[in-house]
Amino acid sequence: MKIGLIIIGVVILFFIIKAIFPFGQKPAHEDISRPSVDKKPVQEKPNDKLVVVRDADYDNLKKALIEFCNMYNKESFQAQPRLVKVSDREFAITFPYDINFEIFCYLVNYIEYPMDIKWQPTITAWTTTKQTDKWVSDKSVNKKVMLFIEDNDNEHDNVFMTTEDNIGFKLGFAVGEEKQPLNSPNKKFVSPSVEFSVLTDKPAENFQ
């Protein structure tokens, strides 16, 4: 009887997997499909978007960036990060072709919670917001901001933002949870710990 139940359970699991990934379809983070090459940006765009990752290793960070590009570059090239090794356990990510603010926030979150990678890196990002950026309000627009994941975060679907004048927000990814003002920022704003000028002479790896 037990063997029969096990077989039934295996068959049910098989059909569930087939329903989720029909005809051998790969999970989104493993799907390497891309648009045609002629849709790939070739002109670099000046911007100040920067992500600094500490307490991580290069191979896992590279894996996370590849997975992120796999998810967001299927229809168009939304993410083309450049990875630079600052030291053995510190890395910088820049965006020579720029990146949409919303996708930028998603990337910060994904590095914290990548698929199939168990780690606890420290991630901090910076940029200057624009009027057209999603989740930006009149209190955060046209300001230098710092993005991060809260130390005790248990929701896994947000980033926190502190403006240069220390106004705090929780940017939730769920509908209705966007740009929530905080009574005080979870972290005080600090300037980037890595200067762009330092990165120009270091070896870099591009992703798409």
Backbone as ProteinMPNN parsed JSONL, in Angstrom:
{"seq_chain_A": "MKIGLIIIGVVILFFIIKAIFPFGQKPAHEDISRPSVDKKPVQEKPNDKLVVVRDADYDNLKKALIEFCNMYNKESFQAQPRLVKVSDREFAITFPYDINFEIFCYLVNYIEYPMDIKWQPTITAWTTTKQTDKWVSDKSVNKKVMLFIEDNDNEHDNVFMTTEDNIGFKLGFAVGEEKQPLNSPNKKFVSPSVEFSVLTDKPAENFQ", "coords_chain_A": {"N_chain_A": [[0.828, -1.202, 0.0], [1.921, 1.257, 0.841], [3.944, 1.586, -1.04], [2.437, 1.892, -3.337], [1.156, 4.32, -2.804], [3.359, 6.008, -2.789], [4.202, 5.839, -5.449], [1.971, 6.966, -6.723], [2.158, 9.52, -5.64], [4.609, 10.395, -6.777], [3.913, 10.428, -9.488], [1.937, 12.431, -9.484], [3.508, 14.631, -8.685], [5.188, 14.781, -10.899], [3.407, 15.621, -12.92], [2.676, 18.081, -11.895], [5.092, 19.506, -12.064], [5.403, 19.466, -14.835], [3.248, 21.026, -15.509], [4.006, 23.506, -14.533], [6.414, 24.003, -15.855], [6.067, 23.572, -18.866], [6.674, 21.322, -21.64], [9.434, 21.039, -21.303], [10.301, 23.55, -20.629], [12.503, 25.966, -19.262], [13.188, 27.256, -15.933], [12.767, 30.795, -15.271], [15.189, 32.095, -14.504], [17.082, 30.518, -15.679], [16.731, 30.61, -18.348], [18.183, 31.391, -21.287], [17.506, 32.897, -23.48], [17.538, 35.676, -25.757], [16.885, 38.987, -27.135], [17.185, 39.965, -30.645], [20.436, 40.808, -31.909], [20.568, 43.367, -32.983], [18.966, 44.884, -31.39], [20.343, 45.451, -29.174], [21.729, 47.792, -26.93], [24.283, 50.072, -27.86], [25.456, 52.458, -27.476], [26.978, 54.068, -24.873], [25.627, 55.431, -21.825], [25.916, 58.202, -19.803], [25.732, 57.952, -16.288], [25.024, 57.691, -12.747], [24.582, 55.358, -11.375], [25.263, 52.841, -9.043], [26.313, 49.881, -7.486], [27.492, 48.415, -4.569], [28.939, 45.548, -3.359], [29.647, 43.645, -0.611], [31.415, 41.103, 1.298], [31.077, 38.847, -0.309], [31.562, 36.357, -2.886], [33.315, 36.168, -6.0], [32.494, 34.285, -7.997], [29.891, 33.449, -7.24], [28.571, 35.913, -7.248], [28.797, 36.613, -9.914], [27.273, 34.523, -10.996], [24.737, 35.216, -9.967], [24.271, 37.647, -11.304], [24.177, 36.794, -13.966], [21.885, 35.182, -13.856], [19.981, 37.134, -13.235], [20.054, 38.743, -15.541], [19.156, 36.822, -17.34], [16.478, 36.696, -16.629], [15.464, 39.272, -17.098], [16.165, 40.146, -19.622], [14.871, 39.038, -21.785], [12.874, 40.041, -23.586], [13.774, 42.603, -24.145], [16.873, 44.411, -23.816], [17.21, 45.039, -20.745], [18.943, 45.091, -18.644], [22.31, 45.554, -18.3], [24.743, 45.0, -16.683], [27.976, 45.861, -15.32], [30.664, 44.276, -13.869], [33.047, 44.784, -11.378], [35.969, 43.942, -9.682], [36.858, 45.031, -6.595], [38.245, 44.375, -4.265], [39.27, 41.322, -2.585], [36.87, 40.532, -1.354], [35.071, 42.454, -1.979], [33.022, 44.16, -4.284], [32.107, 46.06, -7.188], [29.321, 47.205, -9.039], [28.447, 48.574, -12.049], [26.655, 50.484, -14.575], [27.01, 50.837, -17.644], [25.336, 51.34, -19.82], [23.226, 52.481, -18.687], [20.275, 51.923, -16.608], [16.91, 51.196, -15.976], [15.221, 52.705, -13.21], [13.399, 51.157, -11.698], [14.091, 48.497, -12.454], [16.659, 48.542, -11.546], [16.236, 48.631, -8.767], [15.067, 46.113, -8.463], [17.273, 44.543, -9.088], [19.06, 45.058, -6.976], [17.626, 43.853, -4.911], [17.585, 41.212, -5.882], [20.258, 40.395, -5.804], [20.586, 40.194, -3.101], [18.818, 38.108, -2.57], [19.312, 35.719, -4.325], [18.539, 33.003, -6.629], [19.141, 29.707, -5.577], [21.554, 30.268, -4.287], [23.269, 30.477, -1.344], [23.976, 32.864, 0.855], [25.204, 35.765, 2.663], [25.532, 38.602, 1.837], [26.594, 42.081, 2.019], [24.86, 44.724, 0.749], [24.79, 47.755, -0.936], [23.452, 50.488, -2.67], [23.563, 53.264, -4.97], [22.162, 56.162, -6.51], [21.01, 58.933, -8.536], [17.848, 60.238, -8.422], [15.145, 60.629, -10.831], [12.436, 62.568, -12.267], [10.871, 60.903, -13.816], [11.225, 58.39, -12.779], [9.995, 55.333, -11.471], [8.192, 54.92, -8.404], [9.197, 57.15, -7.163], [8.79, 60.054, -5.237], [7.636, 63.456, -4.53], [9.286, 64.109, -2.464], [11.568, 62.741, -2.825], [12.528, 63.038, -5.361], [14.949, 63.952, -7.854], [17.156, 63.746, -6.213], [20.125, 62.528, -4.605], [20.204, 59.174, -3.746], [20.249, 56.383, -1.472], [20.15, 52.899, -1.63], [19.084, 49.832, -0.152], [18.839, 46.63, 1.564], [16.891, 45.924, 4.343], [18.304, 44.976, 7.496], [16.905, 43.088, 9.057], [15.015, 42.076, 7.333], [12.16, 40.271, 6.346], [10.405, 39.931, 4.338], [11.238, 39.975, 1.689], [10.595, 41.184, -0.758], [11.167, 43.87, -1.441], [12.932, 47.044, -1.339], [14.821, 49.315, 0.64], [15.038, 52.869, 0.909], [17.02, 55.724, 1.304], [17.175, 59.185, 1.246], [19.507, 61.808, 0.286], [19.123, 63.824, 2.124], [18.262, 62.448, 4.271], [15.606, 61.309, 4.335], [13.43, 58.67, 4.672], [12.275, 55.73, 2.917], [10.231, 52.894, 2.192], [10.326, 50.778, -0.445], [8.086, 48.897, -1.756], [7.472, 45.984, -3.709], [5.042, 44.888, -4.276], [1.685, 45.541, -5.421], [0.306, 48.562, -4.327], [2.063, 48.782, -2.245], [4.126, 50.429, -2.766], [6.611, 53.024, -2.5], [6.508, 53.786, 0.375], [6.458, 56.102, 2.929], [8.709, 56.579, 5.672], [8.909, 57.08, 9.213], [11.425, 57.592, 10.149], [14.602, 57.117, 8.595], [15.778, 53.781, 7.879], [18.459, 53.416, 7.646], [21.032, 55.808, 7.872], [21.921, 58.159, 5.351], [24.858, 57.645, 3.486], [27.768, 58.527, 1.658], [28.85, 57.016, -1.456], [31.086, 54.276, -1.084], [32.928, 53.614, -2.891], [34.638, 55.087, -5.534], [33.842, 56.15, -8.847], [36.01, 56.829, -10.433], [38.049, 55.235, -9.496], [37.41, 52.779, -10.472], [37.808, 52.695, -13.183], [40.318, 51.824, -14.085], [40.443, 49.191, -13.425], [40.147, 45.639, -14.072], [37.194, 44.456, -15.728], [34.007, 42.801, -16.051], [31.454, 42.3, -18.345], [27.885, 41.929, -18.528], [24.896, 40.603, -20.058]], "CA_chain_A": [[0.0, 0.0, 0.0], [2.788, 2.43, 0.927], [4.633, 1.724, -2.32], [1.455, 2.417, -4.267], [0.967, 5.743, -2.509], [4.569, 6.706, -3.211], [4.156, 5.922, -6.909], [0.943, 7.961, -7.047], [2.714, 10.83, -5.294], [5.625, 10.735, -7.779], [3.206, 10.758, -10.721], [1.307, 13.741, -9.291], [4.586, 15.619, -8.69], [5.637, 14.908, -12.28], [2.46, 16.424, -13.677], [2.751, 19.456, -11.377], [6.28, 20.102, -12.657], [5.121, 19.668, -16.255], [2.308, 22.147, -15.636], [4.73, 24.743, -14.268], [7.409, 24.164, -16.913], [5.631, 22.697, -19.94], [7.532, 21.008, -22.785], [10.838, 21.219, -20.965], [10.624, 24.972, -20.431], [13.379, 26.195, -18.123], [12.818, 28.383, -15.061], [13.14, 32.089, -15.855], [16.586, 32.452, -14.263], [17.943, 29.648, -16.472], [16.39, 30.811, -19.745], [19.222, 32.262, -21.845], [17.036, 33.54, -24.704], [17.776, 37.113, -25.842], [16.413, 39.618, -28.375], [18.184, 40.006, -31.713], [21.587, 41.643, -31.582], [20.352, 44.746, -33.4], [18.23, 45.578, -30.336], [21.26, 45.646, -28.052], [22.296, 49.147, -26.868], [25.714, 50.148, -28.154], [25.93, 53.774, -27.041], [26.977, 54.185, -23.418], [24.893, 56.584, -21.309], [26.441, 58.64, -18.502], [24.827, 57.843, -15.144], [25.758, 57.482, -11.488], [24.086, 54.159, -10.68], [26.381, 52.058, -8.503], [26.016, 48.897, -6.439], [28.685, 47.876, -3.912], [28.624, 44.278, -2.696], [30.723, 43.175, 0.267], [31.255, 39.774, 1.905], [30.591, 37.953, -1.353], [32.635, 35.828, -3.715], [33.138, 36.562, -7.395], [31.763, 33.286, -8.78], [28.466, 33.507, -6.906], [28.034, 37.195, -7.697], [28.682, 36.464, -11.365], [26.116, 33.652, -11.225], [23.524, 35.984, -9.679], [24.073, 38.626, -12.371], [23.74, 36.052, -15.154], [20.493, 34.791, -13.638], [19.147, 38.329, -13.319], [19.962, 39.089, -16.959], [18.305, 35.819, -17.975], [15.077, 36.995, -16.333], [15.008, 40.6, -17.528], [16.616, 40.504, -20.968], [14.234, 38.192, -22.795], [12.168, 40.854, -24.583], [14.66, 43.714, -24.47], [18.048, 44.43, -22.944], [16.91, 45.951, -19.647], [20.036, 45.086, -17.669], [23.64, 45.249, -18.83], [25.657, 45.404, -15.61], [29.428, 45.654, -15.429], [31.167, 43.843, -12.556], [34.443, 45.117, -11.134], [36.486, 43.456, -8.395], [37.571, 46.074, -5.863], [39.167, 43.606, -3.429], [38.891, 39.912, -2.563], [35.484, 40.33, -0.909], [34.288, 43.652, -2.276], [32.817, 44.294, -5.719], [31.279, 47.181, -7.628], [28.546, 46.974, -10.253], [28.04, 49.808, -12.711], [25.708, 50.267, -15.663], [27.472, 51.737, -18.705], [24.234, 51.686, -20.724], [22.175, 52.891, -17.764], [19.281, 50.917, -16.267], [15.682, 51.774, -15.423], [15.265, 52.725, -11.748], [12.652, 50.007, -11.182], [14.91, 47.305, -12.663], [17.792, 48.743, -10.639], [15.781, 48.191, -7.442], [14.916, 44.658, -8.52], [18.601, 43.937, -9.075], [19.558, 45.138, -5.598], [16.912, 42.821, -4.166], [17.946, 39.873, -6.352], [21.592, 40.058, -5.3], [20.375, 39.765, -1.711], [18.061, 36.851, -2.528], [19.405, 35.013, -5.608], [18.106, 31.612, -6.659], [20.128, 28.628, -5.409], [22.802, 30.73, -3.684], [23.115, 30.74, 0.086], [25.008, 33.772, 1.339], [24.714, 36.936, 3.381], [26.36, 39.753, 1.473], [26.139, 43.425, 2.357], [24.62, 45.38, -0.534], [24.366, 49.146, -0.882], [23.43, 51.061, -4.014], [23.351, 54.706, -5.034], [21.826, 56.803, -7.779], [20.266, 60.189, -8.444], [16.511, 59.972, -8.965], [14.584, 61.545, -11.825], [10.984, 62.712, -12.197], [10.232, 59.782, -14.521], [11.486, 57.121, -12.097], [8.898, 54.733, -10.726], [8.32, 54.881, -6.943], [9.809, 58.378, -6.662], [7.794, 61.052, -4.856], [8.165, 64.827, -4.522], [10.281, 64.216, -1.402], [12.779, 61.998, -3.166], [12.902, 63.265, -6.754], [16.134, 64.762, -8.136], [18.062, 63.666, -5.065], [20.985, 61.366, -4.468], [19.575, 58.247, -2.807], [20.948, 55.147, -1.134], [19.234, 51.761, -1.594], [19.624, 48.703, 0.609], [17.884, 45.701, 2.152], [16.901, 46.024, 5.806], [19.012, 43.863, 8.129], [15.963, 42.079, 9.554], [13.948, 41.912, 6.344], [11.603, 38.919, 6.207], [9.405, 39.962, 3.284], [11.984, 39.573, 0.493], [10.078, 41.779, -1.992], [11.264, 45.318, -1.321], [14.205, 47.652, -0.979], [14.661, 50.538, 1.417], [15.707, 53.995, 0.285], [17.268, 56.921, 2.111], [17.631, 60.297, 0.419], [20.694, 62.494, 0.782], [18.741, 64.611, 3.3], [17.821, 61.475, 5.272], [14.188, 60.945, 4.326], [13.413, 57.238, 4.42], [11.143, 55.1, 2.244], [10.225, 51.471, 1.884], [9.809, 50.593, -1.796], [7.557, 47.544, -1.868], [7.228, 45.58, -5.088], [3.638, 44.503, -4.43], [0.768, 46.639, -5.734], [-0.161, 49.251, -3.135], [3.112, 48.835, -1.225], [5.213, 51.249, -3.283], [7.066, 54.306, -1.924], [5.94, 54.031, 1.702], [7.329, 56.967, 3.731], [9.04, 56.107, 7.01], [9.085, 58.155, 10.2], [12.859, 57.861, 10.126], [15.225, 56.14, 7.695], [16.365, 52.603, 8.527], [19.898, 53.696, 7.683], [21.385, 57.164, 7.467], [22.601, 58.242, 4.063], [26.311, 57.802, 3.423], [28.242, 58.613, 0.277], [29.406, 55.746, -1.955], [32.401, 53.92, -0.556], [33.796, 53.378, -4.048], [34.54, 56.164, -6.524], [33.877, 55.696, -10.235], [37.353, 57.037, -10.977], [38.885, 54.115, -9.072], [37.003, 51.574, -11.193], [38.124, 52.755, -14.618], [41.562, 51.132, -14.389], [40.379, 47.814, -12.954], [39.492, 44.703, -14.99], [35.743, 44.39, -15.558], [33.29, 41.805, -16.85], [30.133, 42.788, -18.726], [26.817, 40.935, -18.611], [23.768, 41.062, -20.846]], "C_chain_A": [[0.868, 1.261, 0.0], [3.49, 2.679, -0.396], [3.697, 2.323, -3.363], [1.221, 3.903, -4.068], [2.171, 6.576, -2.953], [4.566, 6.897, -4.722], [3.151, 6.971, -7.356], [1.461, 9.373, -6.784], [3.742, 11.3, -6.309], [4.964, 11.159, -9.088], [2.563, 12.141, -10.624], [2.354, 14.852, -9.348], [5.087, 15.858, -10.107], [4.717, 15.826, -13.075], [2.423, 17.875, -13.192], [3.937, 20.19, -12.009], [6.053, 20.401, -14.139], [4.177, 20.854, -16.472], [3.018, 23.482, -15.444], [5.718, 25.046, -15.388], [7.075, 23.232, -18.077], [6.67, 22.527, -21.042], [9.0, 21.312, -22.506], [11.254, 22.663, -20.765], [11.439, 25.167, -19.165], [12.827, 27.287, -17.224], [13.392, 29.682, -15.625], [14.62, 32.402, -15.678], [17.571, 31.568, -15.015], [17.715, 29.812, -17.97], [17.348, 31.831, -20.362], [18.788, 32.961, -23.133], [17.219, 35.056, -24.612], [17.144, 37.675, -27.113], [17.517, 39.567, -29.431], [19.263, 41.037, -31.378], [21.357, 43.113, -31.937], [19.559, 45.562, -32.379], [19.115, 45.882, -29.117], [21.814, 47.069, -28.059], [23.799, 49.127, -27.119], [26.316, 51.477, -27.706], [25.841, 53.874, -25.517], [26.299, 55.484, -22.995], [25.461, 56.978, -19.947], [25.372, 58.525, -17.416], [25.647, 57.554, -13.9], [25.25, 56.273, -10.707], [25.258, 53.253, -10.307], [25.859, 51.11, -7.433], [27.341, 48.4, -5.881], [28.269, 46.65, -3.103], [29.837, 43.836, -1.894], [30.379, 41.797, 0.83], [30.604, 38.808, 0.922], [31.798, 37.395, -2.09], [32.293, 36.058, -5.179], [32.255, 35.58, -8.165], [30.266, 33.332, -8.499], [27.831, 34.815, -7.359], [27.849, 37.182, -9.215], [27.465, 35.612, -11.714], [24.81, 34.407, -11.02], [23.235, 36.992, -10.791], [23.619, 37.955, -13.672], [22.275, 35.671, -15.027], [19.56, 36.0, -13.772], [18.97, 38.747, -14.78], [19.081, 38.096, -17.705], [16.827, 36.159, -17.791], [14.597, 38.275, -16.999], [15.413, 40.985, -18.952], [15.994, 39.648, -22.063], [13.619, 39.016, -23.932], [13.015, 42.033, -25.055], [15.806, 43.715, -23.473], [17.832, 45.481, -21.843], [18.053, 46.068, -18.642], [21.337, 44.669, -18.347], [24.687, 45.692, -17.804], [27.115, 45.112, -15.946], [29.969, 45.384, -14.027], [32.661, 44.116, -12.452], [34.843, 44.605, -9.747], [37.322, 44.554, -7.745], [38.625, 45.462, -4.957], [38.649, 42.175, -3.388], [37.43, 39.695, -2.213], [34.608, 41.555, -1.149], [34.234, 43.866, -3.786], [31.925, 45.502, -6.013], [30.576, 46.784, -8.919], [28.117, 48.327, -10.795], [27.189, 49.465, -13.928], [26.042, 51.222, -16.817], [26.386, 52.153, -19.695], [22.999, 52.156, -19.948], [21.194, 51.726, -17.518], [18.081, 51.63, -15.648], [15.707, 51.673, -13.902], [14.54, 51.521, -11.143], [13.473, 48.731, -11.293], [16.141, 47.352, -11.751], [17.435, 48.274, -9.229], [15.622, 46.678, -7.391], [16.275, 43.969, -8.438], [19.206, 43.946, -7.676], [18.923, 44.039, -4.747], [17.374, 41.426, -4.579], [19.337, 39.461, -5.873], [21.509, 39.605, -3.846], [19.737, 38.381, -1.655], [18.124, 36.116, -3.872], [18.895, 33.576, -5.49], [19.31, 30.697, -6.432], [21.497, 29.102, -4.917], [22.524, 31.074, -2.226], [24.276, 31.617, 0.544], [24.369, 34.94, 2.074], [25.605, 38.132, 3.06], [25.79, 41.051, 2.029], [26.058, 44.221, 1.059], [24.143, 46.805, -0.305], [24.462, 49.717, -2.286], [23.132, 52.548, -3.938], [22.933, 55.118, -6.436], [21.203, 58.161, -7.495], [18.926, 59.975, -9.136], [16.092, 61.034, -9.979], [13.059, 61.556, -11.703], [10.27, 61.512, -12.805], [10.438, 58.431, -13.838], [10.259, 56.618, -11.349], [9.231, 54.751, -9.238], [8.993, 56.123, -6.361], [8.709, 59.391, -6.382], [8.429, 62.434, -4.854], [9.226, 65.015, -3.448], [11.578, 63.482, -1.725], [13.277, 62.267, -4.581], [14.095, 64.209, -6.874], [17.095, 64.833, -6.95], [18.958, 62.431, -5.19], [20.344, 60.455, -3.422], [20.452, 57.016, -2.614], [19.907, 54.037, -0.997], [19.892, 50.595, -0.881], [18.485, 47.791, 1.038], [18.007, 45.813, 3.667], [17.546, 44.785, 6.412], [18.08, 42.74, 8.558], [14.793, 41.855, 8.601], [13.47, 40.46, 6.294], [10.529, 38.855, 5.13], [9.987, 39.605, 1.914], [11.471, 40.189, -0.808], [10.07, 43.302, -1.911], [12.718, 45.749, -1.253], [13.877, 48.884, -0.148], [15.502, 51.636, 0.779], [15.844, 55.139, 1.278], [17.795, 58.014, 1.195], [18.844, 60.963, 1.051], [20.392, 63.399, 1.97], [18.013, 63.756, 4.334], [16.299, 61.389, 5.45], [14.112, 59.486, 3.89], [12.132, 56.743, 3.767], [11.337, 53.592, 2.195], [9.591, 51.327, 0.509], [9.37, 49.139, -1.949], [7.225, 47.21, -3.304], [5.781, 45.173, -5.335], [2.78, 45.739, -4.699], [0.229, 47.252, -4.441], [0.885, 49.404, -2.047], [4.27, 49.754, -1.629], [5.396, 52.542, -2.491], [6.363, 54.669, -0.605], [6.895, 54.923, 2.509], [7.53, 56.393, 5.132], [9.189, 57.304, 7.945], [10.547, 58.566, 10.314], [13.51, 56.796, 9.249], [15.81, 54.959, 8.469], [17.887, 52.714, 8.625], [20.103, 55.133, 7.229], [22.134, 57.134, 6.138], [24.099, 58.401, 4.258], [26.706, 57.853, 1.954], [28.815, 57.275, -0.168], [30.821, 55.515, -1.444], [33.412, 53.68, -1.666], [33.574, 54.502, -5.059], [34.619, 55.582, -7.935], [35.288, 55.792, -10.82], [38.297, 55.891, -10.625], [38.625, 52.884, -9.934], [37.499, 51.54, -12.631], [39.362, 51.957, -14.995], [41.565, 49.674, -13.961], [39.713, 46.911, -14.003], [38.006, 44.58, -14.689], [35.157, 43.296, -16.452], [31.875, 42.319, -17.092], [29.147, 41.636, -18.859], [25.657, 41.499, -19.42], [22.682, 39.98, -20.928]], "O_chain_A": [[0.6, 2.21, -0.736], [3.624, 3.821, -0.834], [4.105, 3.156, -4.172], [1.102, 4.657, -5.033], [2.021, 7.701, -3.43], [4.886, 7.976, -5.22], [3.43, 7.769, -8.25], [1.244, 10.292, -7.574], [3.756, 12.476, -6.672], [5.392, 12.123, -9.723], [2.634, 12.93, -11.567], [2.131, 15.889, -9.973], [5.379, 16.993, -10.484], [5.179, 16.698, -13.81], [2.172, 18.79, -13.977], [3.813, 21.338, -12.436], [6.456, 21.451, -14.638], [4.278, 21.582, -17.459], [2.687, 24.469, -16.1], [5.85, 26.191, -15.821], [7.734, 22.207, -18.254], [7.438, 23.44, -21.345], [9.719, 21.788, -23.385], [12.447, 22.965, -20.736], [11.116, 24.607, -18.117], [12.081, 28.152, -17.684], [14.378, 29.668, -16.362], [15.252, 32.919, -16.599], [18.773, 31.833, -14.996], [18.431, 29.216, -18.775], [17.322, 33.006, -19.997], [19.621, 33.561, -23.813], [17.077, 35.647, -23.542], [16.894, 36.932, -28.062], [18.646, 39.172, -29.141], [19.02, 42.005, -30.657], [21.888, 44.003, -31.272], [19.484, 46.786, -32.485], [18.664, 46.499, -28.152], [22.321, 47.52, -29.086], [24.5, 48.242, -26.629], [27.533, 51.605, -27.574], [24.755, 53.776, -24.945], [26.373, 56.498, -23.69], [25.48, 56.157, -19.03], [24.235, 58.956, -17.612], [26.826, 57.212, -13.99], [25.469, 56.181, -9.5], [26.119, 52.944, -11.131], [25.061, 51.498, -6.58], [28.222, 48.003, -6.644], [27.364, 46.715, -2.272], [30.928, 43.674, -2.442], [29.221, 41.381, 0.839], [29.7, 38.051, 1.277], [32.914, 37.891, -1.94], [31.121, 36.133, -5.549], [31.365, 35.998, -8.904], [29.46, 33.261, -9.426], [26.683, 34.828, -7.803], [26.851, 37.687, -9.728], [26.712, 35.947, -12.628], [23.877, 34.259, -11.809], [22.081, 37.173, -11.178], [22.777, 38.492, -14.391], [21.507, 35.818, -15.978], [18.481, 35.895, -14.355], [17.86, 39.069, -15.204], [18.338, 38.484, -18.606], [16.018, 35.935, -18.692], [13.444, 38.357, -17.422], [15.031, 42.053, -19.431], [16.547, 39.549, -23.158], [13.829, 38.711, -25.106], [12.971, 42.41, -26.226], [15.719, 43.095, -22.413], [18.215, 46.642, -21.986], [18.12, 47.032, -17.879], [21.445, 43.572, -18.896], [25.425, 46.649, -18.037], [27.428, 44.232, -16.748], [29.753, 46.175, -13.109], [33.439, 43.729, -13.324], [34.13, 44.818, -8.767], [38.358, 44.956, -8.272], [39.752, 45.951, -4.88], [37.687, 41.847, -4.083], [36.808, 38.764, -2.724], [33.523, 41.669, -0.577], [35.247, 43.77, -4.479], [31.103, 45.904, -5.19], [31.152, 46.117, -9.779], [27.501, 49.126, -10.089], [27.024, 48.294, -14.269], [25.432, 52.283, -16.948], [26.498, 53.197, -20.338], [21.891, 52.217, -20.481], [21.292, 50.678, -18.155], [18.248, 52.573, -14.875], [16.164, 50.667, -13.357], [15.022, 50.931, -10.176], [13.548, 47.959, -10.336], [16.599, 46.323, -11.253], [18.231, 47.601, -8.574], [15.992, 46.038, -6.407], [16.41, 42.93, -7.792], [19.795, 42.956, -7.243], [19.603, 43.379, -3.961], [17.539, 40.551, -3.729], [19.562, 38.29, -5.57], [22.268, 38.738, -3.413], [20.078, 37.573, -0.791], [17.086, 35.909, -4.499], [18.828, 33.013, -4.397], [20.369, 30.895, -7.027], [22.495, 28.409, -5.112], [21.639, 31.874, -1.926], [25.418, 31.164, 0.612], [23.147, 35.081, 2.1], [26.344, 38.612, 3.92], [24.637, 41.101, 2.458], [27.055, 44.377, 0.354], [23.19, 47.031, 0.442], [25.429, 49.466, -3.005], [22.532, 53.031, -2.978], [23.313, 54.488, -7.422], [20.906, 58.491, -6.347], [18.878, 59.576, -10.299], [16.597, 62.157, -9.99], [12.47, 60.656, -11.105], [9.183, 61.144, -12.359], [9.878, 57.428, -14.279], [9.571, 57.387, -10.677], [10.391, 54.617, -8.85], [9.325, 56.14, -5.176], [7.801, 59.568, -7.194], [9.617, 62.576, -5.142], [9.992, 65.978, -3.504], [12.562, 63.587, -0.993], [14.339, 61.776, -4.963], [14.233, 65.15, -6.093], [17.755, 65.848, -6.723], [18.585, 61.43, -5.802], [19.982, 60.911, -2.337], [21.271, 56.662, -3.463], [18.894, 54.217, -0.321], [21.101, 50.39, -0.987], [17.312, 48.135, 0.893], [19.113, 45.797, 4.205], [17.362, 43.675, 5.912], [18.427, 41.565, 8.436], [13.702, 41.483, 9.032], [14.279, 39.536, 6.21], [9.823, 37.854, 5.012], [9.307, 39.005, 1.081], [11.882, 39.747, -1.881], [9.083, 43.945, -2.27], [13.619, 44.921, -1.124], [12.774, 49.424, -0.233], [16.547, 51.369, 0.185], [14.902, 55.475, 1.996], [18.751, 57.798, 0.45], [19.167, 60.711, 2.211], [21.292, 63.716, 2.747], [17.254, 64.263, 5.159], [15.787, 61.396, 6.57], [14.665, 59.112, 2.856], [11.047, 57.263, 4.025], [12.461, 53.09, 2.163], [8.439, 51.714, 0.317], [10.184, 48.261, -2.236], [6.743, 48.068, -4.043], [5.341, 45.119, -6.484], [3.108, 46.841, -4.261], [-0.25, 46.534, -3.563], [0.644, 50.069, -1.039], [5.272, 49.846, -0.92], [4.456, 53.071, -1.899], [5.716, 55.71, -0.492], [8.036, 54.529, 2.746], [6.619, 55.793, 5.702], [9.55, 58.4, 7.517], [10.865, 59.733, 10.544], [13.006, 55.676, 9.173], [16.284, 55.126, 9.593], [18.512, 52.188, 9.546], [19.431, 55.612, 6.316], [22.882, 56.2, 5.849], [24.551, 59.19, 5.088], [26.028, 57.272, 1.107], [29.227, 56.476, 0.672], [31.638, 56.433, -1.381], [34.609, 53.558, -1.411], [32.433, 54.821, -5.394], [35.369, 54.638, -8.186], [35.703, 54.94, -11.604], [39.237, 55.608, -11.367], [39.508, 52.044, -10.108], [37.598, 50.468, -13.229], [39.45, 51.46, -16.117], [42.575, 48.988, -14.114], [38.827, 47.353, -14.734], [37.602, 44.597, -13.526], [35.74, 42.924, -17.47], [31.184, 42.724, -16.157], [29.509, 40.524, -19.245], [25.453, 42.712, -19.47], [21.646, 40.192, -21.558]]}, "name": "protein", "num_of_chains": 1, "seq": "MKIGLIIIGVVILFFIIKAIFPFGQKPAHEDISRPSVDKKPVQEKPNDKLVVVRDADYDNLKKALIEFCNMYNKESFQAQPRLVKVSDREFAITFPYDINFEIFCYLVNYIEYPMDIKWQPTITAWTTTKQTDKWVSDKSVNKKVMLFIEDNDNEHDNVFMTTEDNIGFKLGFAVGEEKQPLNSPNKKFVSPSVEFSVLTDKPAENFQ"}
